[in-house]
Structure formats: structure tokens, C-alpha cells
Amino acid sequence: MEILTTGAGFEMLMRWGHFLAGITWIGLLYYFNFVQTEFFKEADAGAKSDAIRKLVPRALWWFRWGAMFTFLTGVAIFAVRGAGMPGSIYIGALLGTFMFANVWLIIWPNQKIVIASAEQVAGGGEALPDAAEALGKAGLASRTNTLFSIPMLFFMGASSHYPLDSGTLGSLIAVILILLLEYNGAYGLLSRFGIVKSLPAGGKMGPMASVKGVIHCGLGLTLVLFIVLVAL
């Protein structure tokens, strides 16, 4: 037990928690994007409403708190390790941080509107007027998180097993590319502050609209970031 009181022991506990929470979070992210979304495209109105009111809130609880504990344990690991880690871990951490922010600032607030609208319709009322737009905002942020998750997992793993250090130019290009993609995906948050006004002026799904498309985009983004970091 003494080892748990040391810095190495604490770091190991945080890594364990990071893995557990991360598996919960990313597993549900893939469930939402690869399973639930495709089911909703084919389900009848009654089945879809029932799932939104009874299944989705439960899944979102584990989803958002998985994201929270993944983020907090990641911060704790950084606090223990300090500076000097491979550059790849910082790219992975940047992607993960944006994913965490998307969950709590875009996906969850907008999904609450969608759930409230479904509850109101089930009770005999009218759908909330902003429910459709809220669903679009949450969906785009969720697709962006799926896109980010593929390179994020690669660079997190690379930090221990295939360390990558890049020059200033390579790191700068990688960060700019990630920021541009996050700007597209975060239009639901940006519109709240008047930075963008509507969906056409904000983000677009593009090829990420399909399961195959977002997987291919994620693999492509991983390759582009890898080449940029290695070559520059």
C-alpha cells in the first residue's frame, strides 16, 4: 500500500481512472454515432420518442460524467508528470480537451432541449420550436468528437509507445488545423455568443454525415497530423 502514497503510485491510480472513464466516454460516443443515430433513421416515431425519453438520458449521464472524469484524471496526470513529455501527448490532450468542452458546452445543453421537447410531445403538447436546431448542433458536435477521437487515441498511445516530437512549425500547423475543425464543429456554442448566426454560417457535416465518412475522415486526419508532426 505504501506505493500508492508515492507520486508513481498516484499517477498509476490516475491512469487507471483515466482508462476506465475514457472507455466509458468513448464507448458511448461510438454507440451514439454508429448505433443509435442509425437506428433513429429507421425507427418509427413512437419507438424514437420512447428511446429519447427513457434511453438517451441514461446514456447521456454516463457519457458526460465519463468525459468529466477522463478530463480530470488527465489533468492530474499532467500535474504529476510536469513538462517534458513527448509532443504527441500535447496534441492528444488538445483534441481531448476540445472533445470534453463539446460534451459539456454543446452536446449536453442541446440534448436537454431535445429530450424536453420529446417529453412535451408525449404529454400531448407541441414540440419545442428550437428542438430541431438543438438536435443539429448536438449532432455536429458529436460527429466532430468522433472525428477527433481517432487521432486523439493514436497520439495518446504514441506518447508511451511511439513518442513523437515535432518542430515549432509542425506543431503550429497541427494546432491550427485542429482549431479550424473545432470552429466548424462548435457552431452551436459560437452561435450562443453571436459569433455565428445560423447553421449555414456555422458548421457543416460534410462527409462526416455518414458512419463510413466520419471514420474515413478520422483516419485521414490522423495521417495528416502524423505527417505534419514528423515532417515539420
LUMMI-916819 format. One line per 3 residues: number of its first residue (from 1); for each residue x, y, z of N, C-alpha, C. Coordinates in Angstrom, 2 decimals, always signed. Layout:
NUM) X/Y/Z/X/Y/Z/X/Y/Z | ...
//
This chain:
1) +0.81/-1.22/+0.00/+0.00/+0.00/+0.00/+0.84/+1.27/+0.00 | +2.09/+1.15/+0.46/+2.91/+2.36/+0.53/+3.14/+2.97/-0.85 | +3.19/+2.10/-1.86/+3.46/+2.63/-3.19/+2.37/+3.58/-3.66
4) +1.15/+3.41/-3.15/+0.06/+4.28/-3.57/+0.22/+5.69/-3.02 | +1.09/+5.85/-2.02/+1.30/+7.19/-1.45/+2.41/+7.94/-2.18 | +3.09/+7.28/-3.08/+4.15/+7.94/-3.84/+3.59/+8.60/-5.09
7) +4.43/+9.42/-5.72/+4.00/+10.06/-6.96/+3.69/+9.05/-8.05 | +4.53/+8.00/-8.13/+4.29/+6.98/-9.15/+3.00/+6.22/-8.88 | +2.73/+5.94/-7.61/+1.50/+5.24/-7.26/+0.27/+6.07/-7.57
10) +0.34/+7.37/-7.25/-0.79/+8.26/-7.55/-1.01/+8.36/-9.05 | +0.10/+8.45/-9.81/-0.03/+8.52/-11.26/-0.67/+7.25/-11.82 | -0.30/+6.10/-11.26/-0.89/+4.85/-11.73/-2.38/+4.82/-11.46
13) -2.81/+5.28/-10.29/-4.23/+5.34/-9.98/-4.96/+6.26/-10.94 | -4.35/+7.40/-11.25/-4.97/+8.34/-12.18/-5.04/+7.75/-13.59 | -4.00/+7.01/-13.99/-4.04/+6.38/-15.30/-5.14/+5.32/-15.38
16) -5.26/+4.55/-14.31/-6.32/+3.54/-14.26/-7.68/+4.22/-14.39 | -7.90/+5.28/-13.59/-9.15/+6.02/-13.68/-9.35/+6.64/-15.05 | -8.25/+7.11/-15.65/-8.31/+7.71/-16.98/-8.77/+6.69/-18.02
19) -8.24/+5.48/-17.93/-8.64/+4.42/-18.85/-10.10/+4.03/-18.65 | -10.50/+3.83/-17.39/-11.88/+3.42/-17.11/-12.88/+4.46/-17.60 | -12.63/+5.72/-17.23/-13.54/+6.78/-17.63/-13.51/+6.98/-19.14
22) -12.31/+6.89/-19.73/-12.18/+7.10/-21.17/-12.89/+6.03/-21.98 | -12.80/+4.78/-21.53/-13.50/+3.70/-22.22/-15.01/+3.93/-22.15 | -15.49/+4.35/-20.99/-16.91/+4.65/-20.84/-17.35/+5.76/-21.78
25) -16.57/+6.83/-21.79/-16.90/+8.00/-22.61/-16.86/+7.69/-24.10 | -15.73/+7.17/-24.57/-15.58/+6.95/-26.00/-16.48/+5.81/-26.47 | -16.68/+4.81/-25.62/-17.61/+3.74/-25.99/-19.01/+4.25/-26.25
28) -19.48/+5.14/-25.38/-20.81/+5.71/-25.58/-20.83/+6.69/-26.76 | -19.73/+7.39/-26.99/-19.64/+8.26/-28.17/-19.85/+7.45/-29.43 | -19.20/+6.28/-29.51/-19.36/+5.43/-30.69/-20.75/+4.80/-30.74
31) -21.31/+4.49/-29.58/-22.69/+3.99/-29.57/-23.65/+5.03/-30.16 | -23.53/+6.27/-29.70/-24.42/+7.32/-30.19/-24.28/+7.50/-31.71 | -23.03/+7.52/-32.20/-22.78/+7.84/-33.60/-22.93/+6.66/-34.55
34) -22.57/+5.48/-34.10/-22.57/+4.33/-35.00/-23.81/+3.45/-34.86 | -24.49/+3.52/-33.71/-25.62/+2.64/-33.45/-26.93/+3.42/-33.32 | -26.99/+4.31/-32.34/-28.25/+4.99/-32.05/-28.71/+5.88/-33.21
37) -27.79/+6.66/-33.76/-28.17/+7.55/-34.86/-28.72/+6.77/-36.05 | -28.08/+5.65/-36.35/-28.54/+4.83/-37.47/-29.89/+4.18/-37.16 | -30.11/+3.80/-35.91/-31.41/+3.24/-35.52/-32.51/+4.29/-35.65
40) -32.23/+5.53/-35.21/-33.23/+6.59/-35.27/-33.64/+6.89/-36.71 | -32.75/+6.66/-37.68/-33.09/+6.91/-39.07/-34.18/+5.96/-39.56 | -34.28/+4.78/-38.93/-35.22/+3.76/-39.38/-36.39/+3.55/-38.43
43) -36.28/+4.04/-37.19/-37.31/+3.78/-36.19/-38.58/+4.59/-36.48 | -39.71/+4.04/-36.07/-40.95/+4.81/-36.19/-41.01/+5.85/-35.08 | -41.93/+6.79/-35.21/-41.98/+7.94/-34.31/-42.14/+7.52/-32.85
46) -42.97/+6.50/-32.60/-43.21/+6.08/-31.23/-41.98/+5.49/-30.59 | -41.29/+4.62/-31.33/-40.07/+4.00/-30.79/-38.98/+5.03/-30.56 | -38.86/+5.97/-31.49/-37.84/+7.01/-31.35/-38.14/+7.90/-30.15
49) -39.40/+8.29/-29.97/-39.77/+9.13/-28.83/-39.51/+8.42/-27.51 | -39.85/+7.13/-27.46/-39.63/+6.35/-26.24/-38.15/+6.28/-25.90 | -37.31/+6.08/-26.93/-35.87/+6.00/-26.70/-35.31/+7.34/-26.23
52) -35.77/+8.43/-26.84/-35.27/+9.75/-26.46/-35.62/+10.07/-25.02 | -36.81/+9.65/-24.59/-37.25/+9.99/-23.23/-36.69/+9.05/-22.16 | -36.42/+7.79/-22.51/-36.07/+6.81/-21.48/-34.64/+6.26/-21.60
55) -34.17/+6.11/-22.82/-32.83/+5.56/-23.02/-31.76/+6.64/-23.08 | -31.99/+7.66/-23.90/-30.98/+8.68/-24.14/-30.53/+9.39/-22.86 | -31.44/+9.79/-21.95/-30.97/+10.46/-20.73/-30.03/+9.59/-19.90
58) -30.31/+8.30/-19.83/-29.43/+7.41/-19.07/-28.05/+7.30/-19.72 | -28.05/+7.13/-21.04/-26.77/+7.04/-21.76/-25.99/+8.34/-21.65 | -26.68/+9.48/-21.73/-26.01/+10.77/-21.64/-25.43/+11.01/-20.26
61) -26.01/+10.46/-19.22/-25.46/+10.62/-17.86/-24.07/+9.99/-17.80 | -23.96/+8.74/-18.24/-22.66/+8.07/-18.23/-21.70/+8.73/-19.21 | -22.23/+9.21/-20.32/-21.42/+9.86/-21.35/-20.75/+11.12/-20.82
64) -21.55/+12.00/-20.24/-20.97/+13.28/-19.83/-20.07/+13.14/-18.60 | -20.42/+12.25/-17.66/-19.57/+12.09/-16.49/-18.33/+11.26/-16.81 | -18.43/+10.37/-17.81/-17.23/+9.72/-18.30/-16.26/+10.74/-18.87
67) -16.79/+11.71/-19.62/-15.96/+12.78/-20.16/-15.33/+13.60/-19.03 | -16.12/+13.91/-18.02/-15.62/+14.72/-16.90/-14.45/+14.04/-16.19 | -14.61/+12.77/-15.85/-13.56/+12.08/-15.10/-12.37/+11.74/-15.99
70) -12.58/+11.55/-17.27/-11.44/+11.40/-18.18/-10.61/+12.67/-18.19 | -11.28/+13.80/-18.27/-10.58/+15.09/-18.30/-9.84/+15.35/-16.99 | -10.52/+15.14/-15.87/-9.92/+15.45/-14.56/-8.72/+14.55/-14.27
73) -8.83/+13.25/-14.58/-7.69/+12.37/-14.35/-6.55/+12.70/-15.29 | -6.86/+13.15/-16.50/-5.82/+13.58/-17.43/-5.07/+14.79/-16.90 | -5.80/+15.75/-16.35/-5.17/+16.92/-15.75/-4.28/+16.50/-14.58
76) -4.74/+15.56/-13.79/-3.96/+15.08/-12.64/-2.66/+14.42/-13.10 | -2.72/+13.66/-14.18/-1.51/+13.02/-14.71/-0.52/+14.07/-15.17 | -1.01/+15.11/-15.85/-0.13/+16.20/-16.28/+0.50/+16.89/-15.08
79) -0.28/+17.05/-14.01/+0.24/+17.71/-12.81/+1.36/+16.91/-12.18 | +1.26/+15.59/-12.20/+2.29/+14.73/-11.62/+3.52/+14.68/-12.51 | +3.30/+14.52/-13.83/+4.41/+14.36/-14.76/+5.15/+15.66/-15.03
82) +4.42/+16.77/-15.03/+5.05/+18.04/-15.34/+5.40/+18.17/-16.81 | +6.31/+19.08/-17.12/+6.71/+19.31/-18.51/+7.68/+18.23/-18.97 | +8.01/+18.28/-20.24/+9.00/+17.36/-20.77/+8.45/+16.09/-21.37
85) +7.14/+15.97/-21.49/+6.55/+14.79/-22.12/+6.63/+14.93/-23.64 | +6.52/+13.80/-24.38/+6.60/+13.88/-25.85/+5.54/+14.81/-26.42 | +5.85/+15.44/-27.55/+4.93/+16.38/-28.16/+3.61/+15.76/-28.54
88) +3.61/+14.46/-28.85/+2.38/+13.80/-29.26/+1.31/+13.83/-28.18 | +1.73/+13.82/-26.90/+0.75/+13.82/-25.82/+0.00/+15.14/-25.78 | +0.66/+16.22/-26.16/+0.01/+17.52/-26.13/-1.02/+17.66/-27.26
91) -0.75/+17.05/-28.41/-1.74/+17.04/-29.48/-2.94/+16.21/-29.06 | -2.70/+15.04/-28.48/-3.79/+14.21/-27.98/-4.60/+14.92/-26.91 | -3.90/+15.62/-26.01/-4.58/+16.32/-24.93/-5.42/+17.49/-25.46
94) -4.91/+18.17/-26.49/-5.68/+19.28/-27.09/-6.97/+18.74/-27.70 | -6.87/+17.65/-28.44/-8.06/+17.04/-29.04/-9.04/+16.60/-27.95 | -8.52/+15.96/-26.90/-9.37/+15.51/-25.82/-10.05/+16.64/-25.08
97) -9.33/+17.75/-24.92/-9.90/+18.90/-24.22/-11.05/+19.51/-25.01 | -10.88/+19.63/-26.32/-11.98/+20.13/-27.16/-13.17/+19.17/-27.10 | -12.89/+17.88/-27.11/-13.97/+16.90/-27.03/-14.73/+17.04/-25.72
100) -14.02/+17.21/-24.62/-14.64/+17.41/-23.32/-15.52/+18.66/-23.31 | -14.97/+19.76/-23.86/-15.73/+21.01/-23.92/-16.98/+20.85/-24.78 | -16.87/+20.12/-25.88/-18.03/+19.91/-26.75/-19.14/+19.15/-26.02
103) -18.75/+18.18/-25.19/-19.75/+17.41/-24.45/-20.54/+18.31/-23.51 | -19.83/+19.09/-22.70/-20.50/+19.84/-21.64/-21.09/+21.17/-22.09 | -20.52/+21.76/-23.13/-20.98/+23.09/-23.55/-21.91/+23.05/-24.77
106) -21.90/+21.95/-25.53/-22.74/+21.89/-26.73/-23.67/+20.68/-26.70 | -23.11/+19.49/-26.61/-23.93/+18.29/-26.75/-24.96/+18.18/-25.64 | -24.53/+18.26/-24.40/-25.46/+18.08/-23.28/-26.52/+19.19/-23.22
109) -26.17/+20.48/-23.29/-27.20/+21.52/-23.25/-28.24/+21.37/-24.37 | -27.81/+21.01/-25.57/-28.75/+20.87/-26.68/-29.56/+19.59/-26.60 | -28.96/+18.53/-26.10/-29.72/+17.30/-25.93/-30.81/+17.47/-24.87
112) -30.57/+18.31/-23.88/-31.62/+18.57/-22.88/-32.85/+19.19/-23.54 | -32.64/+20.05/-24.53/-33.75/+20.65/-25.26/-34.50/+19.58/-26.06 | -33.76/+18.69/-26.71/-34.37/+17.61/-27.50/-35.20/+16.70/-26.59
115) -34.65/+16.34/-25.44/-35.36/+15.46/-24.51/-36.61/+16.16/-23.97 | -36.49/+17.42/-23.60/-37.64/+18.17/-23.09/-38.74/+18.27/-24.15 | -38.35/+18.45/-25.39/-39.33/+18.52/-26.48/-40.06/+17.19/-26.63
118) -39.32/+16.08/-26.58/-39.94/+14.76/-26.70/-40.90/+14.50/-25.54 | -40.54/+14.93/-24.34/-41.41/+14.76/-23.18/-42.69/+15.57/-23.36 | -42.55/+16.78/-23.91/-43.71/+17.65/-24.11/-44.66/+17.07/-25.15
121) -44.11/+16.52/-26.22/-44.94/+15.90/-27.26/-45.64/+14.67/-26.71 | -44.91/+13.86/-25.92/-45.50/+12.65/-25.34/-46.64/+12.98/-24.40 | -46.59/+14.17/-23.80/-47.65/+14.61/-22.89/-48.81/+15.29/-23.60
124) -48.79/+15.30/-24.93/-49.88/+15.89/-25.69/-49.64/+17.31/-26.14 | -48.45/+17.85/-25.89/-48.16/+19.22/-26.28/-47.46/+19.30/-27.62 | -46.99/+20.49/-27.94/-46.27/+20.72/-29.19/-44.77/+20.60/-28.96
127) -44.08/+20.24/-30.02/-42.62/+20.17/-29.95/-42.05/+21.57/-29.71 | -40.96/+21.65/-28.97/-40.31/+22.93/-28.74/-39.78/+23.47/-30.06 | -39.96/+24.76/-30.33/-39.59/+25.31/-31.64/-38.10/+25.22/-31.95
130) -37.26/+25.18/-30.93/-35.81/+25.13/-31.18/-35.24/+23.73/-31.05 | -36.10/+22.71/-30.95/-35.62/+21.35/-30.76/-34.85/+20.84/-31.98 | -35.35/+21.12/-33.18/-34.68/+20.63/-34.38/-33.29/+21.24/-34.53
133) -33.19/+22.55/-34.27/-31.88/+23.20/-34.36/-30.95/+22.67/-33.28 | -31.49/+22.44/-32.08/-30.68/+21.90/-31.00/-30.13/+20.52/-31.36 | -30.95/+19.71/-32.00/-30.52/+18.38/-32.42/-29.38/+18.49/-33.44
136) -29.49/+19.46/-34.35/-28.43/+19.65/-35.34/-27.13/+20.09/-34.69 | -27.20/+20.98/-33.72/-25.99/+21.45/-33.02/-25.32/+20.30/-32.26 | -26.14/+19.54/-31.54/-25.59/+18.41/-30.78/-25.00/+17.37/-31.72
139) -25.69/+17.12/-32.83/-25.23/+16.11/-33.77/-23.90/+16.46/-34.41 | -23.72/+17.72/-34.79/-22.47/+18.14/-35.41/-21.32/+18.07/-34.41 | -21.56/+18.52/-33.17/-20.52/+18.45/-32.15/-20.15/+17.00/-31.85
142) -21.15/+16.12/-31.85/-20.89/+14.71/-31.60/-20.08/+14.08/-32.73 | -20.42/+14.44/-33.98/-19.66/+13.95/-35.11/-18.21/+14.48/-35.07 | -18.05/+15.73/-34.65/-16.71/+16.30/-34.52/-15.91/+15.55/-33.47
145) -16.55/+15.20/-32.36/-15.86/+14.42/-31.33/-15.45/+13.04/-31.84 | -16.32/+12.44/-32.66/-15.96/+11.15/-33.25/-14.76/+11.31/-34.17 | -14.76/+12.37/-34.97/-13.62/+12.68/-35.83/-12.34/+12.83/-35.01
148) -12.41/+13.62/-33.93/-11.24/+13.89/-33.10/-10.77/+12.65/-32.34 | -11.71/+11.77/-31.99/-11.35/+10.65/-31.12/-10.33/+9.72/-31.77 | -10.36/+9.60/-33.09/-9.47/+8.65/-33.77/-8.00/+9.10/-33.68
151) -7.67/+10.36/-34.07/-6.28/+10.80/-33.84/-5.95/+10.97/-32.36 | -6.93/+11.35/-31.55/-6.67/+11.51/-30.12/-6.17/+10.21/-29.52 | -6.83/+9.09/-29.82/-6.41/+7.80/-29.28/-5.04/+7.40/-29.83
154) -4.79/+7.72/-31.09/-3.48/+7.41/-31.67/-2.36/+8.15/-30.94 | -2.54/+9.46/-30.75/-1.47/+10.25/-30.14/-1.34/+9.99/-28.64 | -2.41/+9.65/-27.98/-2.31/+9.25/-26.57/-1.48/+7.98/-26.44
157) -1.77/+6.99/-27.32/-0.99/+5.76/-27.29/+0.46/+5.98/-27.71 | +0.66/+6.86/-28.69/+2.01/+7.13/-29.19/+2.88/+7.78/-28.13 | +2.28/+8.48/-27.19/+3.07/+9.19/-26.18/+3.94/+8.23/-25.36
160) +3.48/+6.98/-25.19/+4.24/+6.00/-24.43/+4.96/+4.99/-25.31 | +4.36/+4.67/-26.45/+4.88/+3.56/-27.25/+5.54/+3.98/-28.56 | +5.29/+5.20/-29.00/+5.90/+5.69/-30.24/+6.00/+7.22/-30.13
163) +6.86/+7.70/-29.23/+6.91/+9.14/-28.94/+7.23/+9.97/-30.18 | +6.49/+11.04/-30.34/+6.69/+11.95/-31.47/+6.96/+13.35/-30.95 | +8.04/+13.92/-31.38/+8.34/+15.32/-31.07/+8.45/+16.08/-32.37
166) +7.79/+17.21/-32.44/+7.76/+17.98/-33.67/+8.41/+19.33/-33.46 | +8.82/+19.92/-34.57/+9.32/+21.27/-34.52/+8.18/+22.27/-34.32 | +8.54/+23.52/-34.14/+7.55/+24.56/-33.88/+6.55/+24.69/-35.04
169) +7.05/+24.63/-36.26/+6.17/+24.80/-37.42/+5.16/+23.66/-37.51 | +5.62/+22.42/-37.33/+4.72/+21.28/-37.40/+3.65/+21.34/-36.32 | +4.06/+21.69/-35.12/+3.10/+21.79/-34.02/+2.09/+22.90/-34.28
172) +2.57/+24.03/-34.81/+1.69/+25.17/-35.09/+0.66/+24.80/-36.16 | +1.08/+24.14/-37.22/+0.15/+23.74/-38.28/-0.87/+22.76/-37.75 | -0.43/+21.80/-36.93/-1.35/+20.83/-36.35/-2.40/+21.51/-35.48
175) -1.97/+22.46/-34.67/-2.90/+23.16/-33.78/-3.89/+23.99/-34.59 | -3.42/+24.67/-35.64/-4.31/+25.48/-36.48/-5.36/+24.60/-37.15 | -4.95/+23.46/-37.66/-5.88/+22.53/-38.30/-6.95/+22.07/-37.32
178) -6.54/+21.73/-36.12/-7.49/+21.28/-35.09/-8.44/+22.42/-34.71 | -7.92/+23.63/-34.60/-8.76/+24.78/-34.27/-9.81/+25.04/-35.35 | -9.43/+24.91/-36.61/-10.38/+25.12/-37.71/-11.49/+24.08/-37.68
181) -11.13/+22.84/-37.43/-12.14/+21.78/-37.34/-13.04/+21.98/-36.13 | -12.47/+22.45/-35.03/-13.29/+22.71/-33.85/-14.22/+23.89/-34.09 | -13.75/+24.89/-34.81/-14.62/+26.02/-35.13/-15.84/+25.54/-35.91
184) -15.61/+24.66/-36.87/-16.72/+24.11/-37.65/-17.68/+23.33/-36.75 | -17.13/+22.50/-35.87/-17.96/+21.64/-35.05/-18.65/+22.34/-33.90 | -18.10/+23.48/-33.48/-18.62/+24.15/-32.29/-19.55/+25.30/-32.61
187) -20.18/+25.28/-33.79/-21.03/+26.43/-34.14/-22.19/+26.60/-33.15 | -22.60/+25.47/-32.52/-23.69/+25.57/-31.54/-23.32/+26.42/-30.35 | -22.05/+26.38/-29.97/-21.58/+27.23/-28.87/-21.30/+28.64/-29.37
190) -20.69/+28.75/-30.54/-20.35/+30.06/-31.08/-21.60/+30.90/-31.36 | -22.67/+30.24/-31.82/-23.89/+30.98/-32.10/-24.52/+31.55/-30.84 | -24.25/+30.89/-29.71/-24.78/+31.38/-28.45/-24.21/+32.75/-28.11
193) -22.97/+33.00/-28.54/-22.31/+34.28/-28.26/-22.35/+35.22/-29.46 | -23.14/+34.86/-30.48/-23.31/+35.74/-31.63/-22.16/+35.73/-32.61 | -21.22/+34.75/-32.47/-20.08/+34.70/-33.38/-20.52/+34.17/-34.74
196) -21.42/+33.20/-34.74/-22.09/+32.77/-35.97/-23.59/+32.84/-35.71 | -24.38/+33.01/-36.75/-25.79/+33.27/-36.58/-26.68/+32.07/-36.83 | -26.27/+31.15/-37.70/-27.16/+30.05/-38.07/-26.33/+28.89/-38.57
199) -27.00/+27.77/-38.85/-26.30/+26.58/-39.33/-25.50/+26.84/-40.60 | -26.08/+27.48/-41.64/-25.27/+27.70/-42.85/-24.02/+28.52/-42.60 | -24.11/+29.48/-41.64/-22.96/+30.32/-41.35/-22.00/+29.63/-40.39
202) -22.46/+28.53/-39.77/-21.63/+27.83/-38.82/-21.06/+26.56/-39.41 | -21.25/+25.45/-38.69/-20.61/+24.23/-39.09/-21.39/+23.43/-40.12 | -20.69/+22.52/-40.76/-21.30/+21.64/-41.75/-20.81/+20.22/-41.51
205) -21.70/+19.25/-41.67/-21.34/+17.85/-41.52/-20.39/+17.40/-42.63 | -20.70/+17.77/-43.87/-19.90/+17.31/-44.99/-19.84/+15.80/-45.03 | -18.68/+15.22/-45.30/-18.56/+13.76/-45.37/-18.75/+13.07/-44.03
208) -18.77/+13.83/-42.93/-18.95/+13.22/-41.61/-20.40/+12.79/-41.37 | -21.30/+13.09/-42.29/-22.72/+12.78/-42.09/-22.96/+11.28/-42.01 | -22.13/+10.48/-42.65/-22.31/+9.03/-42.61/-21.29/+8.40/-41.67
211) -21.60/+7.21/-41.20/-20.68/+6.48/-40.31/-19.36/+6.22/-41.03 | -19.45/+5.71/-42.25/-18.25/+5.43/-43.03/-17.45/+6.72/-43.26 | -18.17/+7.81/-43.53/-17.50/+9.08/-43.80/-16.72/+9.60/-42.61
214) -17.30/+9.56/-41.42/-16.61/+10.11/-40.25/-15.43/+9.23/-39.87 | -15.54/+7.92/-40.07/-14.41/+7.03/-39.79/-13.26/+7.33/-40.76 | -13.58/+7.46/-42.04/-12.55/+7.77/-43.03/-11.91/+9.14/-42.75
217) -12.74/+10.11/-42.39/-12.20/+11.44/-42.07/-11.28/+11.39/-40.84 | -11.67/+10.59/-39.84/-10.84/+10.46/-38.65/-9.50/+9.81/-38.95 | -9.52/+8.78/-39.79/-8.26/+8.13/-40.18/-7.41/+9.09/-41.02
220) -8.07/+9.84/-41.91/-7.35/+10.81/-42.72/-6.73/+11.91/-41.88 | -7.48/+12.40/-40.89/-6.95/+13.45/-40.01/-5.75/+12.92/-39.23 | -5.83/+11.68/-38.77/-4.71/+11.08/-38.04/-3.46/+11.06/-38.91
223) -3.62/+10.64/-40.16/-2.49/+10.57/-41.08/-1.91/+11.94/-41.37 | -2.79/+12.93/-41.59/-2.31/+14.29/-41.89/-1.54/+14.86/-40.69 | -2.09/+14.72/-39.50/-1.41/+15.23/-38.31/-0.08/+14.52/-38.09
226) -0.06/+13.22/-38.31/+1.18/+12.45/-38.15/+2.24/+12.95/-39.12 | +1.87/+13.12/-40.39/+2.84/+13.59/-41.40/+3.34/+14.97/-41.07 | +2.43/+15.86/-40.65/+2.82/+17.23/-40.31/+3.80/+17.24/-39.15
229) +3.53/+16.45/-38.13/+4.38/+16.44/-36.94/+5.74/+15.80/-37.24 | +5.76/+14.76/-38.07/+7.01/+14.08/-38.37/+7.85/+14.87/-39.36 | +7.20/+15.43/-40.37/+7.95/+16.09/-41.46/+8.41/+17.49/-41.10
232) +7.66/+18.15/-40.21/+7.99/+19.56/-39.93/+8.48/+19.75/-38.50
//
